[in-house]
Amino acid sequence: MDSDLDKIDSSEEKFIGPFGVFRLNKEDRVERPAFVAAPSSFVAPSFETIIPRELWLHPRLQVDALLTYRTMIGDAMVNTNDWEMVKREIFAEYYGSTPRNRLVDRIMLSDSENEAVTESYLKKLVLELGPQSTGDVFLDFLEHPKTRGWIQQFTRQCTSLMFVAYKGSILDKLVVPTLLRDVGELVVQKARKSEHSNVIYLLKQTFVLQSLAISTLGRYQALFDISGEHESSMSLLRAFIFLREASLANLSRALSPLVTMKGERPEVTNDELLDAILQNGMIDQLLMVILMAIKQDESMSIFHNYKFLHGVAGGIGKLLETRELESSTKDLILWLRYLNMLFKSTSIIDIENYHLEEEKLDLKEVALPTEDPTKIEIKQLVVEESWENLQLSNVPRKLAQRPPVEDKPPRKYVVQFTYGQQIESEDDEDDDNENEGEPIQFKFPIADLPFSPIELNFGIPRSLLELMERTVELSDHRNYILRKKVYPRNFPKQCCDLEEDLRNWKLPWVLYEQRDGVLYFYSPVHESVYHLSVCFYYTTLMFFYRIIKESHPNQLQSHVASTLYHLEALWNLKLRVRRTADLRVNLPFWCFFLSGSDALDEELQTRYDILGRTAFDAGDRWIGKQALFEIWRGRNSNDDELRVASWLDLVKYWQIGGYM
């Protein structure tokens, strides 16, 4: 392994350890002054010059890369040691080419072309299982004994769709029953006889194919982890690839009449068809096939279809805002909202089509301040006599209308922009937590919740989700402002408000009792939700301070360590409950990657590495683990810019936006 790493790193230093990021020759190391953990000591890398980061494959992750490569080209049996070819396929945008078989390209094909693709892969699938004699290739597939086994296994494998899958969740109440109903109707051909029969039939067939793809992949990963590649596991991998390819062709056919493409951006324009789907009780099915397509590719580290799928989901959600919806539909829309937030947090915005709607800026009329264009400072006004008597001529209108906050020290927030160097300072406010109502208690088994059960499945209360969305949106605004070099107007005030809201956020649920400093959780479900909530909260804080406020990573190490502690607690809980039928727990890679990328201590990096190797299966999230390797390698380099560069720099340079 070390010889491979030496080829990658041209420096004279040798590295060992997890992901090969620790120096071997420490005694020869030239000591450098440590960074001072203060805002004024750090200027983030410029957006104008993204730091080059070499794209390479760690030897330990090559088997995962090969798995993704096989899936993308649709051939489970291909073997190659040409890792440059593998990289060019998986990271096509990095090399300036277009990934193959994207949904955005498939949807431009004719219905007959996509139907032929589905038919060809179904024939391969039936041949893999063993030929039947009904004359209908899809019916042959559904009635095969192995298929019935995969349907039964889906109940267990679908728990990978959520961070917390508990008995009586949306998986038990909606997802699994939908699969069983669809299989029954497709076997007796009932799905062909309703109005808008083609789209409805395609939605049912697509959902079945996607569900069984997830079932076969979960079974493959379990066998691969135990005994590696052998005929049984490879048969499951071939089946997964055939099912995925058939489902993507089918999904293109189902979405084609609903969507109009503007370049590579989908717009949902067929209101009439959407209303027909709603009236036929198929809107949940439509939302679920989009969800399943996202999760299907996520499990194999394939990210090229995310932008299209989230665009379609967003368009459907916008059109449904004015419709009467069932609670299950609202839950599915919220589920997609969570996934969209995670997607947007690591996406690269389209600068040319990006809009600051609340600002309504005319870039031709906006000029940078002449004195210092790199620094915008807002200080809270001090009330001397009365608010009305203040001279407000030089105060922005929105700030002038804001009443003073009494009994607090003056607030100051300086936003530093990286197209010029300027000192950043901050005066911390005292915490002033407001009581926003009593926390909500709930028992297990969970029923009649006063909030959406999806919040528990993700471990993210809606109030925290809204803060996360605001943080991501403000990050996008910052990116736009820096690229366009426009005067941000109320941007510093938004930063102040968001920071205050983040600091004051409280968990709105009662999950434990505390006695003598020890937490006693009401159930394993409560425990898993608690650890997830804390992980997402700390990671959101790090996102804000690292990306928006440009804090030095030295200042975030307590958050890094705390997040890792709760991730490890989740993993231990997952092992503890794995033999029970009532609960399944999965770790959030978003928290793992964002917090792990700022781990500076060797011990912390080692713990992150061990957790990553055990918590994420074959092919699962390996690109993120490879990205961590590169970030940690930079942390231990002699290059000052590489040592402080964030995960966002690497995401942009490798062009893996939206991967998480």
C-alpha positions as CSV (number, residue, x, y, z in Angstrom):
1,M,0.0,0.0,0.0
2,D,2.8,2.4,0.9
3,S,4.4,2.0,-2.5
4,D,1.1,3.0,-4.1
5,L,0.8,6.0,-1.9
6,D,4.4,7.1,-2.7
7,K,3.5,7.3,-6.4
8,I,0.5,9.5,-5.5
9,D,2.3,11.9,-3.2
10,S,5.4,13.4,-4.8
11,S,6.7,14.8,-1.5
12,E,9.6,13.2,0.3
13,E,7.5,12.4,3.4
14,K,6.2,8.9,3.9
15,F,2.6,8.2,5.1
16,I,1.1,5.2,6.9
17,G,-2.1,4.5,8.9
18,P,-5.8,4.7,8.0
19,F,-6.1,6.0,4.5
20,G,-2.3,6.4,4.6
21,V,-2.4,10.0,6.0
22,F,0.0,9.8,9.0
23,R,3.7,10.7,8.6
24,L,6.1,7.8,9.0
25,N,9.2,10.0,9.3
26,K,8.0,12.3,12.0
27,E,11.5,12.7,13.6
28,D,12.7,14.4,10.4
29,R,9.7,16.7,10.2
30,V,10.4,20.4,10.2
31,E,8.4,22.0,12.8
32,R,6.1,24.8,11.7
33,P,4.3,27.4,13.8
34,A,0.9,26.1,14.8
35,F,-2.1,28.0,13.6
36,V,-3.7,30.3,16.1
37,A,-7.3,29.3,16.7
38,A,-8.7,32.7,16.2
39,P,-10.9,34.1,13.4
40,S,-8.3,36.7,12.5
41,S,-5.7,34.1,11.7
42,F,-7.5,32.4,8.9
43,V,-8.4,33.4,5.3
44,A,-10.1,30.6,3.4
45,P,-9.0,29.6,-0.1
46,S,-10.4,31.8,-2.8
47,F,-13.4,30.8,-4.9
48,E,-11.6,32.1,-7.9
49,T,-8.8,29.5,-7.5
50,I,-10.1,26.2,-6.3
51,I,-7.3,24.2,-4.9
52,P,-6.3,21.3,-7.3
53,R,-6.8,17.9,-5.6
54,E,-5.5,14.8,-7.3
55,L,-8.2,12.2,-8.1
56,W,-7.0,8.7,-7.3
57,L,-8.1,5.4,-5.9
58,H,-6.9,4.1,-2.6
59,P,-5.9,0.4,-3.0
60,R,-8.3,-0.6,-0.2
61,L,-11.2,1.0,-2.1
62,Q,-10.5,-0.4,-5.5
63,V,-12.9,-3.4,-5.0
64,D,-15.7,-0.8,-4.2
65,A,-14.8,1.3,-7.3
66,L,-15.0,-1.8,-9.5
67,L,-18.4,-2.6,-8.1
68,T,-19.7,0.9,-9.0
69,Y,-18.0,0.6,-12.4
70,R,-19.7,-2.7,-13.1
71,T,-23.1,-1.2,-12.2
72,M,-22.6,1.8,-14.4
73,I,-21.6,-0.1,-17.5
74,G,-24.3,-2.8,-16.8
75,D,-21.9,-5.8,-16.7
76,A,-21.3,-7.6,-13.4
77,M,-18.7,-9.9,-14.8
78,V,-16.2,-7.4,-16.1
79,N,-12.8,-7.4,-14.5
80,T,-10.0,-4.8,-15.0
81,N,-6.9,-3.4,-13.4
82,D,-7.1,-0.3,-15.6
83,W,-8.0,2.1,-12.8
84,E,-7.6,5.1,-15.0
85,M,-10.5,3.7,-17.2
86,V,-12.5,3.1,-14.0
87,K,-12.0,6.6,-12.8
88,R,-12.9,8.1,-16.2
89,E,-16.2,6.2,-16.1
90,I,-17.2,7.0,-12.5
91,F,-15.9,10.6,-12.4
92,A,-16.8,11.5,-16.0
93,E,-17.5,15.2,-15.3
94,Y,-14.0,15.5,-13.8
95,Y,-12.5,14.4,-17.1
96,G,-14.8,16.6,-19.1
97,S,-17.1,13.9,-20.5
98,T,-20.7,12.9,-20.1
99,P,-21.6,9.9,-17.9
100,R,-23.4,7.1,-19.7
101,N,-27.0,6.1,-19.3
102,R,-28.1,9.2,-17.4
103,L,-31.9,9.6,-16.8
104,V,-31.6,13.1,-18.4
105,D,-30.5,11.4,-21.6
106,R,-32.8,8.3,-21.3
107,I,-35.9,10.5,-21.1
108,M,-35.1,12.0,-24.5
109,L,-35.4,8.5,-26.1
110,S,-38.6,7.4,-27.6
111,D,-41.0,5.2,-25.6
112,S,-40.3,2.3,-27.9
113,E,-36.6,2.6,-27.4
114,N,-36.9,2.6,-23.6
115,E,-39.4,-0.3,-23.7
116,A,-36.9,-2.3,-25.7
117,V,-34.2,-1.6,-23.1
118,T,-36.5,-2.8,-20.3
119,E,-37.5,-5.9,-22.3
120,S,-33.8,-6.8,-23.0
121,Y,-32.8,-6.6,-19.3
122,L,-35.9,-8.6,-18.2
123,K,-34.9,-11.3,-20.6
124,K,-31.4,-11.4,-19.2
125,L,-32.9,-11.5,-15.7
126,V,-35.2,-14.4,-16.5
127,L,-32.3,-16.3,-18.1
128,E,-30.3,-15.7,-14.9
129,L,-33.1,-17.1,-12.8
130,G,-34.1,-20.0,-15.1
131,P,-36.6,-19.9,-18.0
132,Q,-40.3,-20.0,-17.5
133,S,-43.0,-20.6,-20.1
134,T,-45.8,-18.1,-19.8
135,G,-44.8,-16.1,-22.9
136,D,-44.8,-12.9,-20.8
137,V,-41.2,-12.1,-19.7
138,F,-42.3,-9.9,-16.8
139,L,-44.8,-12.4,-15.6
140,D,-42.1,-15.1,-15.9
141,F,-40.0,-13.0,-13.6
142,L,-42.7,-12.3,-11.0
143,E,-43.8,-16.0,-10.7
144,H,-40.2,-17.4,-10.4
145,P,-39.5,-18.9,-6.9
146,K,-36.4,-16.8,-6.4
147,T,-38.4,-13.6,-7.1
148,R,-40.9,-14.6,-4.4
149,G,-37.9,-15.0,-2.0
150,W,-36.7,-11.5,-2.9
151,I,-40.1,-10.1,-2.2
152,Q,-40.1,-11.6,1.2
153,Q,-36.6,-10.3,1.9
154,F,-37.6,-6.8,0.9
155,T,-39.3,-6.4,4.3
156,R,-35.8,-6.7,5.9
157,Q,-33.7,-5.0,3.2
158,C,-35.9,-1.9,2.9
159,T,-34.9,-0.8,6.4
160,S,-31.7,0.6,4.7
161,L,-33.9,3.4,3.3
162,M,-34.1,5.1,6.7
163,F,-31.8,6.0,9.5
164,V,-34.3,4.7,12.0
165,A,-36.7,2.0,10.8
166,Y,-39.0,1.0,13.6
167,K,-42.1,-1.3,13.7
168,G,-45.1,0.5,12.5
169,S,-43.2,3.1,10.5
170,I,-44.0,4.3,7.0
171,L,-42.0,1.3,5.7
172,D,-44.5,-1.1,7.3
173,K,-47.6,1.0,6.6
174,L,-47.0,2.1,3.1
175,V,-43.8,0.9,1.3
176,V,-44.0,-2.9,1.9
177,P,-47.8,-3.1,1.4
178,T,-47.5,-1.2,-1.9
179,L,-45.0,-3.7,-3.2
180,L,-47.2,-6.6,-2.2
181,R,-50.3,-5.0,-3.8
182,D,-48.4,-4.1,-7.0
183,V,-47.1,-7.7,-7.4
184,G,-50.6,-9.1,-6.9
185,E,-52.2,-6.7,-9.4
186,L,-49.5,-7.2,-12.0
187,V,-49.7,-11.0,-11.8
188,V,-53.5,-10.8,-12.6
189,Q,-53.0,-8.0,-15.0
190,K,-55.4,-5.6,-13.2
191,A,-53.0,-2.7,-13.6
192,R,-53.6,-2.6,-17.3
193,K,-57.3,-1.9,-17.2
194,S,-57.7,1.6,-15.7
195,E,-57.7,5.0,-17.3
196,H,-54.2,6.4,-18.0
197,S,-53.3,2.7,-17.9
198,N,-49.9,3.0,-19.5
199,V,-48.4,5.4,-16.9
200,I,-50.1,3.6,-14.0
201,Y,-48.9,0.2,-15.2
202,L,-45.3,1.6,-15.6
203,L,-45.3,3.1,-12.1
204,K,-46.4,-0.2,-10.6
205,Q,-43.9,-2.2,-12.6
206,T,-41.1,0.3,-11.9
207,F,-41.7,0.2,-8.2
208,V,-41.6,-3.6,-8.2
209,L,-38.3,-3.6,-10.1
210,Q,-36.7,-1.0,-7.8
211,S,-37.8,-2.8,-4.6
212,L,-36.4,-6.1,-5.8
213,A,-33.2,-4.3,-6.9
214,I,-32.8,-3.0,-3.3
215,S,-33.6,-6.5,-2.0
216,T,-31.0,-8.3,-4.2
217,L,-28.3,-5.7,-3.5
218,G,-28.8,-5.9,0.3
219,R,-28.5,-9.7,0.0
220,Y,-25.4,-9.4,-2.2
221,Q,-23.7,-7.0,0.3
222,A,-24.4,-9.4,3.1
223,L,-22.9,-12.4,1.3
224,F,-19.9,-10.3,0.0
225,D,-19.0,-9.1,3.5
226,I,-19.0,-12.7,4.7
227,S,-17.2,-14.6,1.9
228,G,-16.4,-12.2,-0.9
229,E,-17.2,-13.0,-4.6
230,H,-18.6,-16.4,-5.4
231,E,-21.3,-17.7,-7.7
232,S,-24.2,-17.1,-5.4
233,S,-23.2,-13.5,-4.6
234,M,-22.3,-12.8,-8.3
235,S,-25.7,-14.1,-9.3
236,L,-27.3,-11.6,-7.0
237,L,-25.1,-8.8,-8.3
238,R,-26.1,-9.6,-11.9
239,A,-29.8,-9.6,-10.9
240,F,-29.4,-6.2,-9.2
241,I,-27.8,-4.7,-12.3
242,F,-30.5,-6.1,-14.6
243,L,-33.2,-4.8,-12.3
244,R,-31.6,-1.4,-12.0
245,E,-31.2,-1.0,-15.7
246,A,-34.8,-2.1,-16.4
247,S,-36.2,0.2,-13.7
248,L,-34.4,3.2,-15.0
249,A,-35.7,2.7,-18.6
250,N,-39.2,2.2,-17.1
251,L,-38.9,5.3,-15.0
252,S,-37.9,7.3,-18.0
253,R,-41.1,6.1,-19.8
254,A,-43.2,6.9,-16.8
255,L,-41.8,10.5,-16.3
256,S,-41.6,11.4,-20.0
257,P,-45.2,12.6,-20.4
258,L,-45.0,14.5,-17.1
259,V,-41.7,16.4,-17.7
260,T,-40.5,18.9,-20.1
261,M,-36.7,19.3,-20.4
262,K,-35.1,22.8,-20.6
263,G,-31.5,21.9,-21.4
264,E,-30.7,19.4,-18.6
265,R,-33.2,20.9,-16.2
266,P,-36.5,19.0,-15.8
267,E,-39.8,21.0,-15.4
268,V,-43.0,19.3,-14.4
269,T,-45.6,20.8,-16.8
270,N,-48.3,18.3,-17.3
271,D,-50.8,19.4,-14.6
272,E,-53.6,17.3,-16.2
273,L,-51.6,14.0,-16.0
274,L,-50.6,14.8,-12.4
275,D,-54.2,15.4,-11.4
276,A,-55.2,12.2,-13.1
277,I,-52.5,10.3,-11.1
278,L,-53.8,12.0,-8.0
279,Q,-57.4,11.1,-8.7
280,N,-56.4,7.5,-9.4
281,G,-54.7,7.2,-6.0
282,M,-51.3,6.8,-7.6
283,I,-49.5,10.0,-6.3
284,D,-47.8,8.1,-3.5
285,Q,-46.6,5.6,-6.1
286,L,-45.1,8.4,-8.2
287,L,-43.3,9.9,-5.3
288,M,-42.1,6.5,-4.1
289,V,-40.5,5.5,-7.5
290,I,-38.5,8.8,-7.4
291,L,-37.4,8.0,-3.8
292,M,-36.4,4.5,-4.7
293,A,-34.5,5.6,-7.7
294,I,-32.5,8.0,-5.5
295,K,-31.8,5.3,-2.8
296,Q,-31.0,2.7,-5.4
297,D,-28.2,4.7,-6.9
298,E,-27.1,6.0,-3.5
299,S,-26.3,2.5,-2.4
300,M,-23.8,2.1,-5.2
301,S,-22.2,5.6,-5.0
302,I,-23.7,6.6,-8.4
303,F,-24.6,10.3,-8.3
304,H,-25.2,11.4,-11.9
305,N,-29.0,11.1,-11.7
306,Y,-29.5,13.0,-8.4
307,K,-30.0,16.5,-10.0
308,F,-32.6,15.2,-12.4
309,L,-34.5,13.2,-9.8
310,H,-34.6,16.0,-7.2
311,G,-35.6,18.5,-9.9
312,V,-38.6,16.3,-10.8
313,A,-39.5,15.7,-7.1
314,G,-39.3,19.5,-6.5
315,G,-41.6,20.2,-9.5
316,I,-44.2,17.7,-8.4
317,G,-44.1,19.0,-4.8
318,K,-44.7,22.6,-6.0
319,L,-47.7,21.6,-8.1
320,L,-49.1,19.6,-5.2
321,E,-49.0,22.6,-2.8
322,T,-52.5,23.6,-3.9
323,R,-54.0,20.1,-3.8
324,E,-55.8,18.2,-1.0
325,L,-53.4,15.5,0.0
326,E,-53.5,12.4,2.2
327,S,-51.2,12.2,5.2
328,S,-49.2,9.5,3.5
329,T,-48.5,11.9,0.6
330,K,-47.4,14.6,3.0
331,D,-45.0,12.2,4.7
332,L,-43.5,11.2,1.3
333,I,-43.1,14.9,0.3
334,L,-41.3,15.5,3.7
335,W,-39.1,12.5,3.1
336,L,-38.1,13.9,-0.3
337,R,-37.5,17.3,1.4
338,Y,-35.0,15.7,3.8
339,L,-33.2,14.0,0.9
340,N,-33.2,17.3,-1.1
341,M,-31.6,19.2,1.8
342,L,-28.8,16.6,2.0
343,F,-28.4,16.8,-1.8
344,K,-28.3,20.6,-1.9
345,S,-25.8,20.8,0.9
346,T,-23.1,19.4,-1.2
347,S,-24.4,20.5,-4.6
348,I,-22.6,23.0,-6.9
349,I,-25.0,25.8,-7.8
350,D,-25.7,27.0,-11.3
351,I,-24.3,30.5,-11.0
352,E,-25.8,31.7,-14.3
353,N,-29.4,30.6,-13.3
354,Y,-29.2,31.3,-9.6
355,H,-31.4,34.0,-8.1
356,L,-31.5,35.8,-4.8
357,E,-35.3,36.2,-4.8
358,E,-35.5,38.1,-1.5
359,E,-32.9,40.5,-2.7
360,K,-34.1,41.0,-6.3
361,L,-30.7,42.4,-7.2
362,D,-30.0,44.1,-10.5
363,L,-26.4,43.3,-11.0
364,K,-26.0,46.2,-13.5
365,E,-27.0,48.7,-10.8
366,V,-25.1,47.2,-7.9
367,A,-21.7,48.6,-7.0
368,L,-19.2,47.4,-4.4
369,P,-18.5,49.8,-1.6
370,T,-15.3,51.7,-2.5
371,E,-13.6,51.8,0.9
372,D,-13.5,48.1,1.6
373,P,-15.4,45.6,-0.6
374,T,-14.3,42.6,1.4
375,K,-16.0,43.3,4.7
376,I,-19.6,44.1,5.8
377,E,-20.1,44.8,9.5
378,I,-23.4,45.2,11.4
379,K,-23.4,46.4,14.9
380,Q,-26.6,46.5,17.0
381,L,-27.9,50.0,17.6
382,V,-27.7,51.3,21.2
383,V,-30.9,52.8,22.5
384,E,-30.2,56.1,24.2
385,E,-33.5,57.8,24.6
386,S,-36.1,56.3,22.3
387,W,-36.2,54.1,19.2
388,E,-38.1,56.8,17.3
389,N,-35.5,59.5,17.9
390,L,-32.6,57.5,16.4
391,Q,-31.0,58.8,13.3
392,L,-31.6,56.0,10.8
393,S,-30.6,57.6,7.6
394,N,-27.6,55.4,7.2
395,V,-29.2,52.2,8.4
396,P,-30.7,49.6,6.0
397,R,-34.5,49.8,6.0
398,K,-35.1,46.2,7.3
399,L,-32.6,46.7,10.1
400,A,-34.1,50.1,11.0
401,Q,-37.5,48.4,11.4
402,R,-36.1,45.8,13.7
403,P,-36.7,46.6,17.4
404,P,-33.8,46.6,19.8
405,V,-33.0,43.6,21.8
406,E,-32.8,44.6,25.5
407,D,-30.5,43.2,28.2
408,K,-27.9,41.9,25.7
409,P,-24.5,43.2,24.9
410,P,-24.1,44.9,21.5
411,R,-23.9,42.3,18.7
412,K,-21.3,42.5,16.0
413,Y,-20.8,40.1,13.1
414,V,-18.2,40.6,10.4
415,V,-18.5,38.6,7.2
416,Q,-15.2,38.1,5.5
417,F,-15.1,37.6,1.7
418,T,-12.2,35.7,0.1
419,Y,-11.7,37.9,-2.9
420,G,-9.7,40.2,-0.6
421,Q,-8.0,39.7,2.7
422,Q,-9.5,41.2,5.8
423,I,-9.5,40.5,9.5
424,E,-12.6,38.8,10.9
425,S,-13.8,39.3,14.4
426,E,-16.7,38.2,16.6
427,D,-18.1,39.1,20.0
428,D,-19.9,36.1,21.3
429,E,-23.4,36.7,22.6
430,D,-24.7,35.3,25.9
431,D,-27.1,32.5,25.3
432,D,-30.7,33.7,25.7
433,N,-32.7,30.5,25.1
434,E,-36.4,31.2,24.8
435,N,-39.0,28.8,26.0
436,E,-40.9,27.8,22.9
437,G,-43.3,25.3,24.6
438,E,-43.0,22.0,26.3
439,P,-41.0,19.2,24.7
440,I,-43.2,16.4,23.2
441,Q,-43.3,13.0,24.8
442,F,-44.1,9.8,22.9
443,K,-44.0,6.1,23.7
444,F,-43.1,3.0,21.8
445,P,-45.0,1.4,20.0
446,I,-45.3,4.8,18.3
447,A,-48.8,5.9,17.3
448,D,-50.8,9.2,16.9
449,L,-47.8,11.5,16.8
450,P,-48.4,15.2,16.8
451,F,-45.8,15.5,14.1
452,S,-44.7,13.5,11.0
453,P,-43.2,10.1,11.7
454,I,-40.6,10.9,9.0
455,E,-39.0,13.2,11.5
456,L,-38.3,10.2,13.7
457,N,-37.1,8.1,10.8
458,F,-34.4,10.7,10.1
459,G,-33.8,11.8,13.7
460,I,-34.2,15.4,12.5
461,P,-37.0,17.5,14.1
462,R,-38.7,19.8,11.6
463,S,-37.3,22.8,13.5
464,L,-33.8,21.5,12.9
465,L,-34.5,20.7,9.3
466,E,-35.6,24.3,8.7
467,L,-32.3,25.5,10.3
468,M,-30.4,23.1,8.1
469,E,-32.2,24.4,5.0
470,R,-31.5,28.0,6.0
471,T,-27.8,27.1,6.5
472,V,-27.5,25.5,3.1
473,E,-29.4,28.3,1.4
474,L,-27.1,30.9,3.0
475,S,-24.1,28.9,1.9
476,D,-25.4,29.1,-1.7
477,H,-26.0,32.8,-1.3
478,R,-22.4,33.2,-0.1
479,N,-21.1,31.3,-3.1
480,Y,-23.2,33.4,-5.5
481,I,-22.1,36.7,-3.8
482,L,-18.4,35.7,-4.0
483,R,-18.6,34.6,-7.6
484,K,-20.5,37.7,-8.8
485,K,-18.8,40.1,-6.4
486,V,-22.0,41.9,-5.6
487,Y,-22.8,44.0,-2.5
488,P,-24.7,41.5,-0.2
489,R,-27.0,44.1,1.5
490,N,-28.7,42.1,4.3
491,F,-26.5,39.0,4.1
492,P,-24.5,39.8,7.3
493,K,-27.8,40.3,9.2
494,Q,-29.0,36.9,7.9
495,C,-25.7,35.4,9.2
496,C,-26.3,36.9,12.6
497,D,-29.9,35.7,12.8
498,L,-29.0,32.2,11.7
499,E,-26.1,31.9,14.1
500,E,-28.3,33.0,17.0
501,D,-31.1,30.6,16.0
502,L,-28.6,27.7,15.7
503,R,-27.1,28.4,19.1
504,N,-30.5,28.6,20.7
505,W,-32.0,25.5,19.1
506,K,-33.4,22.9,21.6
507,L,-34.4,19.3,20.9
508,P,-38.3,19.4,21.0
509,W,-38.7,15.8,22.2
510,V,-38.4,14.1,25.5
511,L,-36.3,11.1,24.9
512,Y,-34.7,10.2,28.2
513,E,-34.6,10.8,32.0
514,Q,-31.4,12.1,33.6
515,R,-30.4,10.8,37.0
516,D,-27.0,11.5,38.6
517,G,-25.7,12.8,35.3
518,V,-26.6,9.6,33.4
519,L,-29.1,9.5,30.6
520,Y,-31.7,6.7,30.7
521,F,-33.5,6.4,27.4
522,Y,-37.2,5.4,27.3
523,S,-36.5,2.8,24.5
524,P,-33.8,2.0,21.9
525,V,-35.9,4.1,19.4
526,H,-35.6,7.1,21.7
527,E,-31.9,6.5,22.0
528,S,-31.3,6.3,18.3
529,V,-33.3,9.4,17.6
530,Y,-31.4,11.3,20.3
531,H,-28.0,10.4,18.8
532,L,-29.1,11.2,15.3
533,S,-30.5,14.6,16.3
534,V,-27.3,15.5,18.1
535,C,-25.2,14.3,15.2
536,F,-27.1,16.4,12.7
537,Y,-27.1,19.4,15.0
538,Y,-23.4,19.4,15.5
539,T,-22.7,18.8,11.8
540,T,-25.0,21.8,10.9
541,L,-23.1,24.0,13.3
542,M,-19.8,22.9,11.7
543,F,-21.3,23.5,8.2
544,F,-22.2,27.0,9.3
545,Y,-18.9,27.9,10.9
546,R,-16.7,26.2,8.3
547,I,-18.4,27.2,5.1
548,I,-20.3,30.4,5.8
549,K,-18.2,31.9,8.6
550,E,-14.9,30.5,7.4
551,S,-13.7,29.4,10.8
552,H,-10.4,27.6,11.1
553,P,-10.9,23.8,11.6
554,N,-8.8,24.1,14.8
555,Q,-11.9,25.9,16.3
556,L,-14.2,23.0,15.5
557,Q,-12.5,20.0,17.1
558,S,-14.9,19.7,20.0
559,H,-17.8,19.5,17.6
560,V,-15.8,16.9,15.5
561,A,-15.2,14.8,18.6
562,S,-18.8,15.1,19.8
563,T,-20.2,14.1,16.5
564,L,-17.9,11.1,16.3
565,Y,-18.9,10.0,19.9
566,H,-22.6,10.0,18.9
567,L,-21.9,8.2,15.6
568,E,-20.1,5.5,17.5
569,A,-23.0,5.3,19.9
570,L,-25.3,4.8,17.0
571,W,-23.1,2.0,15.6
572,N,-23.0,0.3,19.0
573,L,-26.8,0.6,19.2
574,K,-27.1,-0.9,15.7
575,L,-25.1,-3.9,16.8
576,R,-27.2,-4.2,19.9
577,V,-30.6,-4.3,18.2
578,R,-29.7,-6.2,15.0
579,R,-31.3,-9.4,16.2
580,T,-34.6,-7.7,17.0
581,A,-37.4,-7.3,14.5
582,D,-38.7,-4.0,15.8
583,L,-35.8,-1.7,15.1
584,R,-33.0,-1.1,12.5
585,V,-30.5,1.7,12.8
586,N,-28.3,3.2,10.1
587,L,-25.6,5.8,10.3
588,P,-25.9,9.2,8.4
589,F,-23.0,9.5,6.0
590,W,-23.6,13.2,5.7
591,C,-22.6,13.7,9.4
592,F,-19.7,11.2,9.1
593,F,-18.2,12.9,6.0
594,L,-18.6,16.6,7.0
595,S,-17.4,16.1,10.5
596,G,-14.7,13.6,9.7
597,S,-13.2,15.9,7.0
598,D,-12.3,18.4,9.7
599,A,-10.7,15.8,12.1
600,L,-7.2,17.0,12.7
601,D,-6.0,14.7,15.4
602,E,-4.5,11.3,14.3
603,E,-6.6,9.4,16.9
604,L,-9.8,11.0,15.7
605,Q,-9.0,10.2,12.1
606,T,-8.2,6.6,13.1
607,R,-11.6,6.3,14.8
608,Y,-13.4,7.7,11.8
609,D,-11.6,5.3,9.5
610,I,-12.5,2.3,11.6
611,L,-16.1,3.4,11.8
612,G,-16.2,4.0,8.0
613,R,-14.9,0.5,7.3
614,T,-17.5,-1.2,9.5
615,A,-20.6,0.9,9.0
616,F,-20.8,1.2,5.2
617,D,-21.0,-2.0,3.1
618,A,-19.5,-3.0,-0.2
619,G,-19.7,-0.2,-2.7
620,D,-21.6,2.0,-0.2
621,R,-20.2,5.5,0.1
622,W,-16.7,4.6,-1.0
623,I,-16.3,7.9,-2.9
624,G,-16.9,9.8,0.3
625,K,-14.3,7.7,2.1
626,Q,-11.8,8.3,-0.7
627,A,-12.5,12.0,-0.4
628,L,-11.8,11.8,3.3
629,F,-8.5,10.2,2.5
630,E,-7.5,13.0,0.2
631,I,-8.6,15.7,2.7
632,W,-6.6,14.0,5.5
633,R,-3.6,13.7,3.2
634,G,-3.8,17.4,2.7
635,R,-4.2,18.1,6.4
636,N,-0.8,16.4,6.9
637,S,1.0,18.1,4.0
638,N,3.4,21.0,3.9
639,D,1.0,23.1,1.8
640,D,-0.8,25.6,4.0
641,E,-3.7,25.9,1.6
642,L,-4.2,22.1,1.6
643,R,-4.1,21.9,5.3
644,V,-7.0,24.3,5.8
645,A,-9.0,23.5,2.7
646,S,-12.6,22.3,3.3
647,W,-14.5,19.4,2.0
648,L,-16.3,21.8,-0.3
649,D,-13.1,22.6,-2.2
650,L,-12.7,18.9,-2.9
651,V,-16.3,18.3,-3.9
652,K,-16.0,21.2,-6.4
653,Y,-12.7,20.1,-7.9
654,W,-13.6,16.4,-8.2
655,Q,-17.1,17.5,-9.5
656,I,-19.0,15.2,-7.2
657,G,-21.6,17.8,-6.2
658,G,-24.7,16.3,-4.5
659,Y,-23.0,13.0,-3.7
660,M,-23.8,12.9,0.0
